[in-house]
Amino acid sequence: MKRAVILGAGFGGLELATTLSETLGDEIDVALIDENDAFVFGYSKLDVMFGRTTLDAVRLPYGDIAKPGVRFLQETITAIDPQARRVTTDAGVHEADVLIVALGADYDLDATPGLAEAGNEFYSVPGAERLAELLPDFTQGRAIVGVCGTPFKCPPAPSEAALLLHDYLSAQGVREACEISFVIPFGTPVPPSPDTSEALVAAFAERGIEFVPGRRVASLDAGRNVAVLDDGHEMPFDLFLGVPKHRAPDVVIASGMTEDGYVPVSSTTLETRYPGVYAIGDVATVGVPKAGVFAEGAARVVAASLVATLRGGEPPGAYGGRGSCYVEFGGGRVGRVDVDFLSGPKPTGIFREPSATLVAEKEHFGSSRRARWFGR
Ligand SMILES: Cc1cc2nc3c(=O)[nH]c(=O)nc-3n(C[C@H](O)[C@H](O)[C@H](O)COP(=O)(O)OP(=O)(O)OC[C@H]3O[C@@H](n4cnc5c(N)ncnc54)[C@H](O)[C@@H]3O)c2cc1C
């Protein structure tokens, strides 16, 4: 029996384990390893931060996974040997016939001096929870939603955070006493989709949100509560909501698999330069944004190629680099951008206007994955 070892039970790892189980059942032994005891959707962090839900309500415990052929192991991965396809964890050693690295991207708070002392980030669960505690006390002054480096997960998320912050402060009755500024290194909020960007920029203008494109937050001066941008421009703040600089997890960097920060893979098969070793999702460099839908798409290609190897048959078509992201515009309105990164000469993004159908579709996006991955 083949042994597949999947490192990381996020979007990519969960989709891969589920597809392998659905297709191969007990014909393959899948070890799915993650150090956490539960999965949380990225977008749930915004809901937690703005008090729209509790962490308990959005945690999906890995203990619920019951799939033929799949064993979930809560272990911390401490070393990866891609040549030998051997993984060391705090609980032992795992040998693999096929190794799939789906460890996502970590946050590097130290890369932005002052961020840990004077600012807050909302990209991790603890960060979102901390902001949920701080926000009720923010009743006047300037809030900055600021991006500290590229690439970062879910490019529309900081725009959503700025719009939802407007809603939050309005509901608290303090919006008039507060300013919101939004700093992003891109020239537009969602570069592959001019229409989505235009709609977002219009939404910022309607709500009096100051939009500062083309600039990155380089540091925070904790003594003066000032954000320093990469062109030296200074912006005072009373509350800083940051997207920290991302990087591959240390254990992946130490394995020697990375180049320019992330793991290079074939853009068609997702295989790394090590035979039988694949990388999917945020940890890989494949020319697509860091988002769950792309991690899932990559997982499906790897699953299909493993099935073809085991059972014979045609290998799957190349990874397409297509995905749809929902975009919260505030006021309960949800739009969508359908992006295609790999099939044409340049990335494209088609904007779907906010509608009630898309609100329901986003809800289904979450509930269908809860059901498929966790049987909930
Ligand atoms: C605020 C926010 C909103 C978002 N909204 C969306 C959205 O609407 N749509 C969308 O598609 N994407 C969204 N995303 C992005 C999405 O969450 C990520 O791109 C996606 O989770 C990437 O999947 P992955 O499988 O590559 O990695 P992850 O889902 O990050 O999974 C990696 C896993 O590896 C584990 N891990 C890491 N290191 C170790 C170790 N040493 N030992 C053991 N386990 C380890 C982690 O615990 C984690 O569970 C959002 C992200 C954020 C932050």
Ligand as a Chemical Component Dictionary entry (heavy atoms), coordinates in Angstrom:
data_LIG
# 
_chem_comp.id                   LIG 
_chem_comp.type                 NON-POLYMER 
_chem_comp.pdbx_formal_charge   0 
_chem_comp.three_letter_code    LIG 
# 
loop_
_chem_comp_atom.comp_id 
_chem_comp_atom.atom_id 
_chem_comp_atom.alt_atom_id 
_chem_comp_atom.type_symbol 
_chem_comp_atom.charge 
_chem_comp_atom.model_Cartn_x 
_chem_comp_atom.model_Cartn_y 
_chem_comp_atom.model_Cartn_z 
_chem_comp_atom.pdbx_ordinal 
LIG C1  C1  C 0 -8.305  37.318 6.912  1  
LIG C2  C2  C 0 -8.211  36.260 5.842  2  
LIG C3  C3  C 0 -9.285  36.072 4.973  3  
LIG C4  C4  C 0 -9.202  35.092 3.963  4  
LIG N1  N1  N 0 -10.268 34.886 3.125  5  
LIG C5  C5  C 0 -10.203 33.942 2.157  6  
LIG C6  C6  C 0 -11.311 33.697 1.297  7  
LIG O1  O1  O 0 -12.378 34.316 1.428  8  
LIG N2  N2  N 0 -11.161 32.758 0.312  9  
LIG C7  C7  C 0 -10.005 32.053 0.163  10 
LIG O2  O2  O 0 -9.929  31.203 -0.737 11 
LIG N3  N3  N 0 -8.927  32.266 0.964  12 
LIG C8  C8  C 0 -9.014  33.182 1.957  13 
LIG N4  N4  N 0 -7.935  33.397 2.787  14 
LIG C9  C9  C 0 -6.649  32.735 2.497  15 
LIG C10 C10 C 0 -6.627  31.303 2.981  16 
LIG O3  O3  O 0 -6.946  31.206 4.337  17 
LIG C11 C11 C 0 -5.231  30.707 2.738  18 
LIG O4  O4  O 0 -4.732  31.096 1.505  19 
LIG C12 C12 C 0 -5.338  29.192 2.800  20 
LIG O5  O5  O 0 -5.649  28.794 4.111  21 
LIG C13 C13 C 0 -4.064  28.506 2.297  22 
LIG O6  O6  O 0 -4.207  27.126 2.379  23 
LIG P1  P1  P 0 -2.928  26.192 2.645  24 
LIG O7  O7  O 0 -3.461  24.805 2.683  25 
LIG O8  O8  O 0 -1.862  26.536 1.709  26 
LIG O9  O9  O 0 -2.399  26.622 4.072  27 
LIG P2  P2  P 0 -3.135  26.767 5.456  28 
LIG O10 O10 O 0 -4.615  26.707 5.297  29 
LIG O11 O11 O 0 -2.550  27.965 6.118  30 
LIG O12 O12 O 0 -2.711  25.450 6.245  31 
LIG C14 C14 C 0 -1.394  25.202 6.665  32 
LIG C15 C15 C 0 -1.449  24.304 7.885  33 
LIG O13 O13 O 0 -0.122  23.893 8.217  34 
LIG C16 C16 C 0 -0.018  23.817 9.614  35 
LIG N5  N5  N 0 1.398   23.928 9.999  36 
LIG C17 C17 C 0 2.270   24.908 9.691  37 
LIG N6  N6  N 0 3.489   24.631 10.200 38 
LIG C18 C18 C 0 3.381   23.432 10.845 39 
LIG C19 C19 C 0 4.302   22.614 11.536 40 
LIG N7  N7  N 0 5.590   22.938 11.694 41 
LIG N8  N8  N 0 3.842   21.444 12.050 42 
LIG C20 C20 C 0 2.556   21.063 11.903 43 
LIG N9  N9  N 0 1.639   21.817 11.247 44 
LIG C21 C21 C 0 2.053   22.980 10.727 45 
LIG C22 C22 C 0 -0.853  24.976 10.121 46 
LIG O14 O14 O 0 -1.288  24.719 11.439 47 
LIG C23 C23 C 0 -2.010  25.000 9.110  48 
LIG O15 O15 O 0 -3.162  24.314 9.586  49 
LIG C24 C24 C 0 -8.014  34.335 3.830  50 
LIG C25 C25 C 0 -6.949  34.520 4.719  51 
LIG C26 C26 C 0 -7.036  35.457 5.723  52 
LIG C27 C27 C 0 -5.904  35.601 6.691  53 
# 
loop_
_chem_comp_bond.comp_id 
_chem_comp_bond.atom_id_1 
_chem_comp_bond.atom_id_2 
_chem_comp_bond.value_order 
_chem_comp_bond.pdbx_ordinal 
LIG C1  C2  SING 1  
LIG C2  C3  SING 2  
LIG C2  C26 DOUB 3  
LIG C3  C4  DOUB 4  
LIG C4  N1  SING 5  
LIG C4  C24 SING 6  
LIG N1  C5  DOUB 7  
LIG C5  C6  SING 8  
LIG C5  C8  SING 9  
LIG C6  O1  DOUB 10 
LIG C6  N2  SING 11 
LIG N2  C7  SING 12 
LIG C7  O2  DOUB 13 
LIG C7  N3  SING 14 
LIG N3  C8  DOUB 15 
LIG C8  N4  SING 16 
LIG N4  C9  SING 17 
LIG N4  C24 SING 18 
LIG C9  C10 SING 19 
LIG C10 O3  SING 20 
LIG C10 C11 SING 21 
LIG C11 O4  SING 22 
LIG C11 C12 SING 23 
LIG C12 O5  SING 24 
LIG C12 C13 SING 25 
LIG C13 O6  SING 26 
LIG O6  P1  SING 27 
LIG P1  O7  DOUB 28 
LIG P1  O8  SING 29 
LIG P1  O9  SING 30 
LIG O9  P2  SING 31 
LIG P2  O10 DOUB 32 
LIG P2  O11 SING 33 
LIG P2  O12 SING 34 
LIG O12 C14 SING 35 
LIG C14 C15 SING 36 
LIG C15 O13 SING 37 
LIG C15 C23 SING 38 
LIG O13 C16 SING 39 
LIG C16 N5  SING 40 
LIG C16 C22 SING 41 
LIG N5  C17 SING 42 
LIG N5  C21 SING 43 
LIG C17 N6  DOUB 44 
LIG N6  C18 SING 45 
LIG C18 C19 SING 46 
LIG C18 C21 DOUB 47 
LIG C19 N7  SING 48 
LIG C19 N8  DOUB 49 
LIG N8  C20 SING 50 
LIG C20 N9  DOUB 51 
LIG N9  C21 SING 52 
LIG C22 O14 SING 53 
LIG C22 C23 SING 54 
LIG C23 O15 SING 55 
LIG C24 C25 DOUB 56 
LIG C25 C26 SING 57 
LIG C26 C27 SING 58 
# 
